[in-house]
Each structure stands twice: as structure tokens, then as C-alpha cells.
Amino acid sequence: MGGQFSKRTGEAPPVLQFDTNLQYTAELSLYEAACRLDPDLQSFDRTLQARTNRVINSLASGVEVRALTFDSLKEVTGSLLEMNQEVVKVILDCKKDIWKNQELFELVEDYFENSLQTLDFCTATEKCLKKARDSQLILHVALQQFEKEEGVDGKKYSSTLEELNNFKAAGNPFTEDFFQDFVTVYKQQVLMLEKLQLRKNKLDKKLKSVKAWRKLSSIIFGATFAAILICSVVAAAMAAPPVVAALAAATSIPIGSMGKWIDSLWTGYENALKGQKEVISSMQAGTYIAIKDLDGIRVLVDRLEIEIQTLMQNVEFALREGEAVKIVVEEIEKKLGVFMKSIEDLSEQADRCSRDIRRARTVVLQRIIKHPNN
């Protein structure tokens, strides 16, 4: 439409010549550009032009005989209703979608709750590691006692066996409750990642509909312009019968900000979606890292458990077969270094997991602060 309104329709006289200095020229230019890029808009614009030209030409014919006929007014009202229905159809096709803060905030609340539970699990891991270090110290003492008792007649490694028995009594620091907590936290993180992915997919689809929303805004602008143009011609024609006066009055329609206003609504909607996506992406990254850190913890715990079980079997053998103490101690000396290394590796992994979660929580909070509340 826009400048296209100045074209002739059949043998009808020119409908309207636009002044390039009009305040809405920029908006009409944007509308024309959108029409050139979108076949659907081109079709809408052709229909809009035909109806608007038909109405204004009909009005011009009525004015030439110094009267507005009933048929002329019927043409005006009928065309306006047709154009409004055209817009309604497009709006119904593009379902109105408003950013629901509540849905986003529920995801954020779930994310922070899950991250807190994971932090609690990291703390529980450290408590288990403290028990593992205590068991490690017991074995050190047992080795020291063995050095003192070796070669001493009558002792039969009593102090060594006592310390080994203390190690056995300490048991496995990783209890059934620990593993249940791990499974619970891990499942929650995986479920959180799935929910975030679903939400992100919805946002991606909405952002892909940007073209449809721009088309919709262009259609609204075009239909609004045409409707106001026709109404202005009707009003001017009724007040001043000469056709020239009526058409000249149409050039002063005050809709210069209409296109900008509609575009600003669309831009605000797009920015809201992008803001949501930033928050979702931050939570996704944090959740993904937490899952990987938990995977690392589980691998190291399994490795440490195997080493503890091996040491426990050696100790039980020494306690059952007193004469085998020397052989068992030699095995413990070989495995103790690996046991200590496994404890430190797990400690570093648990600490890394805790740091990553706190860092991710900070990033998400920063995104929320930045996120527009519109």
C-alpha cells in the first residue's frame, strides 16, 4: 500500500498523491518494504488497495453530483468491516502469546532448590571423606605399630591387629543413605535439564515466529491506515463537497506514530523472549555442569569404595589369620598411597562441584536482574 495508493485502478482517476514530507512517510516506507519481502503481505495489500480505491472512487463519484448516496455510505461501512475481518483472521492465526513470568519464575525456583540440594550433597560427600581420612590415619597408625612390633617376641602384633580392627569397625564411610541422596539429587538435575530444554524449545519456536509477528504488525498498520483514510475522506466530503478538498484532507491524517508504536510492541515481545532465553540458557548451563560434576563424583566414589573393600578384605584376613599380618601389612603399604590419592581426587571433585553450582547460581541471578519485567 503506501505509495502504491497513488496508482490508477482501471479508468478511475488518481486516488491520492502523497507529500514526501508527511510525518508518516517513514512508516509507510517500512510497510512497503515489508510487502516486497513477504508474498502474503503482498496479497493482503492488493486486497486492501482494491477495497480502499473502490470506496474512495465511489465517494468521488458521489461528491461530483453534490451528494453522498446511500450506496456510497454502504460501500464505506462494508469495506471497513471487510478489512477489520481480514485483520481478525490473521490475529486468530497468530495466537496471542504473552510472556508468563510465573512460569519462568517457577523454573527458577526449581533450579535454585535443586542447586541447594546438590550443595547439601557436596557437603555430605565431604563428611564421608572426613571419615575416609580418619580410616586412612588408622591404617598409618597400624603400619607404625607393625614397625615397632616386628621382630619383638611375644607381641604377636597385638597393637597392629588392634588398629586394623579399628579400621574394620569404622566401616565404609559411604553409607546407603549417601547413595540414595546421590540418586535423588541426580534425578532432580536430569529432570530439571529436561524441563529447561522443553521451555527453551518453546522459546525457539516463538522467536522463529518473528516474521509472522512483523507481518501482523504490518497488516495492522496497513488496515488502520486504510480505514482512517476512508473515514477522513467521508468526513471531508460531507463538509466540503468538492473532490479536491476531500482528497486533500486525507493527506493530514495524524497516524505518524502508528507504525512505530506497533513495531515497538513487537520489539518488546521479542526482547522479552530473548530475556527469558538468556535466563533459561544460564540455568541449562549450570544444570549441565552440575550433572557432569555429579558423574565425576560417582566415578571417584566407586573407585574409592573398591579400594576400601580391598583394604577391608586384607584386614579381615589378618584378623582371621594372625600369622598373615606381615603379608597383609605389605599389601596395605602398597595400596595406601592409591587410597590417599583417591580421597584427594574425590575431595577436589566435590569442591569443584560446589564451586560450579555457586558460580552458576550467581550467573542466573545476574540474568534475572538484567531481565526486563514486562
N, C-alpha and C positions, 0 to 999 in steps of 0.2 A: 504494500500500500504506500503510504507516504507520498513521495514524488510521483508514484505511479498513478495517483489520483488525477494528475493533470492530463492523462491520456484521453483520447476520444473513444466513445463507445458507440459503434455504428455511425449513424449520421448525426448523433446528438452533438450539441455544442460543447466546447470545453467546460468541464465542471469546475475546476479550481486551479489557480496558479498560486504556488507558494512563494512567499517572500523568504529569501535565504537568510534573512536576519531574524526570523521568528524565533522565539525563545525555545520552541520545541523541535527545532530543526535537527538538533543533535540526536534526540530520542528517535525521531522518525528515521534518521540515517541508520541508527542501530537496528531498528526494526527491518529496514530494507536489507541490511547486511545479513540479518538472521534469515530472512526469506530466501536470499540467494543460496544459503548454505543448507537449507532444510526443505526437501520436497513437500513434506506435509504442511509446512508453513506456507509454501507457495500455493498449494491447493486452497488452503484456508483464505489466503489473501485474495486469490482470484474470486472466490465466492463473495468475500466481503466487498471487494471493489464493485462487482456486478450489482449487488444489492444496494450499495450506497449510491452508485451512479444512477441506478434506476429510480431510486427515491428522489434524489436531488433533481434529476431531469424531469421527473413528474411534477415536482414542486415548481420548477421553472416554467413548465407549460401552463400550470395553473395560474401563476403570477402574471403571465403575459396577457391573460384575459381579465386581469384585475381582480381575481378571486381564487381562493383556495377551495377546491371542490372536496366533497366528502370522500371521493375515491383517492384524492391526493393524501388526505389525512390517514385514510385506511392503509395506504401504501407505507406511510411513515411508521405507524404503530406496528403493522405486521412485520416489517423488516427489522425493527428493533427487537421484537420478540424472537424472530428467527436467529438474529445474531446472538442474543443472550443464550438461547438454547444451544447454539454451536459451542459457546464457551462452557456451558454447563456440562456438555458431553465430554469435552476434553478434561475438565476438572474431575469428573467421575472416573475417567480412565486413569488419571494420575491421582491415586488415592492420597488424600491429605495426610501427611506424616509429620507429626510434631515430636521433637526431641523430648523423651520422657526422662527427666532427671532421676526419678525414683528408681527406675530400672538400672540405671548406671550406678547409683549410689548403693543399691543392694549388692551389686557385683563387687564394688569397692569394699563394702563391709565384709563380705565373704572373704575377699582377698586378705584383708588385714587380720581377720580372725584366724584364717588358715596359717598366715605367716607367724602369728603369735604362737600357735600350737606347734609349729615347726621349730621355733626358737626354744620352746619348752622342751622339745625332744632333744635338741642340741645340748641343752643343759643336763638332761637325763643321761645323755651319752658321756658327758664329762664326768658325771658321778660314777658311771660304770668304769670309766678309765681310771678314776682315782682308786677304785677297788683293785683294778688290774695292776696298778703301780704298787699298791700295798702287797699284792701277791708276789710281784717281782722282787720287792725288798725282802720278803720272807725267803725266797729262793737264794738271794745273796747271802743272807744270814746262814742258811743251810750250807752253802758252799764254804763259808768261813768256818763254821763248826766242823765240817768234814776235814779241813786242813789241820785244825787243832787236834782232832781225834785220830787222824790217820797215823798208824804206827804205834798208837798207845794201847797197850794190852789191857784187856778187861773192860774197856769202854764200850766196845761193840757199836760205836757210832750212835749212842743214845741221844745226844743233843741234836745230831744231824737228823735222825729219824723224828725227833720231836718237832723240829722246824718243818720237815716235809709233811708231817701230819697236820701242822697248822696251815700249810698251803692247801692241803686237801680239804680241810674244814672251811676255808674261805670260799671254796667252790667257784662256780662260773659267775663272773660279775654281770654277765648279760643274761638276765632272767627272762622268763616267758612274758612278763608284763612289758619288758623293754621291746620285745619283738612285736607284741600286739600294738604297742604305741606306734612303732615304726609303720606297720601295715596301715593303721588308721590315718596317720599323717600323710603317708604316700598316696593313698587312695584319694584323700581330700585334695591334694595338689593336682593329681591327674584329672579329677573331676572339674576342678577349677579351670584348668587349662582347656578342657573341652567346652565349658560354658563360655569362656572368653573367646574361643575360636568361633563358636556359633554367633556370638554377638558381633564379632569382627566381620564375619561373612555377611551379616545383615547390613552392617555399615558400608561394606564394599558395594553391595547391591544398590544402596541408596546413593552413594557417590557416583555410581555409574549412571544413575538416572538424572545426572546434572543436565544433560542435553534435553531431556523431556521437560525439566523444570524451566529451563531457559525458553524452550518452545512455548510452554504455558504462559510465561510472563509476556512473551511477545504477542501471543494471541489475545491476552487480556488487554494489553496496551492498544493493539490494533482495533479490537472491538469497541473499547472505550472511546478511542479517538473517533471512530466512525459514528458511534451513537451520539456523542456530543456535537460532532459536526452537523449531523442531520437535524438535531434539536435546535442548534443555533440558526440554521438556515430557515427552519419553520418559524422560529420566533422573529427573526429579522424580516421574513417575508410578510408576516402578518402585520408588522409595524410599519414597514415601508415596502409597498408593492413592487417597485422596480427591481428587476432581477439583479442588476449590478449591485445595488445596496445590500440585498440579501446575501449574495455570494461574498461580498467584501467583508460583511460582518463575520462570516465563518472563519476568516483568517485571524481573528483576535481571540480565538478560544484559549482560555487560561489553563492548559494542561501540560505546561513545560516540564513540571516535575514528576508527572505520572510515570514515565518510563524509568526514571532514576529511582523512584520510590519502590516500584515493583522489583527492579533489579536489586535494590538494597535488601528487600525481603528474601530473595533467593540467595543472595550472598551471605546473609546472616544465617540462613538454614545450612548452607554448605559449610560455613565456619564452625557451626555447632557440631555438625557431623565429624569434621576433621578434629575438633577438640576432643570429642568422645573417642575417636580412633587413637589419638595420642595417649589418652589415659588407658584404653584397653591394651594398646601395644606395650606400654610400660609394664602393666600387670602381667601380660603374657611373657615378656622377657624375664621378669622376676620369678614367675612361677616355673618357667622352663629351667632356669638356672637352679632353682631350689630342688627340682626333681633330679637334675644331674648330680647335684651335691649329695642328695639322699642316696642315689645309686652308688656313689663313691663310698659313702659311709657303710652301706650294706656290704659291699665287696670287702672292705677292710675289716668289718666286724666278723664276717665269715672266716676270713683268713686268720684273724686273731683267735677266734673260737677253736679252729683246728689246732693251732699251736698250744692253746691252753689244754685241750683234750689230750694232746700227745704228752705234754708235761704231766698231766694228771695220771695218765696210764703208767708213766715211768715211776712216779711217786708211789702209786698203789703197788706196783711190782716190788719196789724197795721195801715198803712196809710189810708186804706179804713174805718176801724172801729176804731176810736180813743180811744174808751173805752177799746179796747182789747190790748193796749200797754203793760200792765203788763204781760198778758199771753204770748204775743209774746216774750217779753224780757226773760222770764223764759225759753222758748224753745230755744232761741238763746244761752243762757248761757249753756244749756245742750249740744248743738251741736257745739259750738265754739271750744271746745278742740279737737273734732274729725276733724273739718275743718282745724285747725292748724297742726294737725298730718299728714293729707293728703297732705298738702302743702309741709311739710318737706320730706315726703316719696317720693313725685314726684321730688323734688329738688335733693335728693340723687340719684334717678334713672337716671335723666338726666345727673348728674355729672358722674355717673358710665359709662353711655353710651359714653360720651365724652372721658373719660379716656381709655376705652376699644378700641375705634376707634384709638386714637393716639398711643396706645401701639401696636395695630395690624399693623398700618402703619409702625412703626419702625421695626417690625419683618420682614415684607415684604421687606423693603429696605435692611435689613441685608442679606436676602436670595438672593436678586438681586446682591448685591455686591459680595457675595460668588459664585454666578452662573457663570460657565465658559462660556466665549464668543467664542464658537467655533461652 
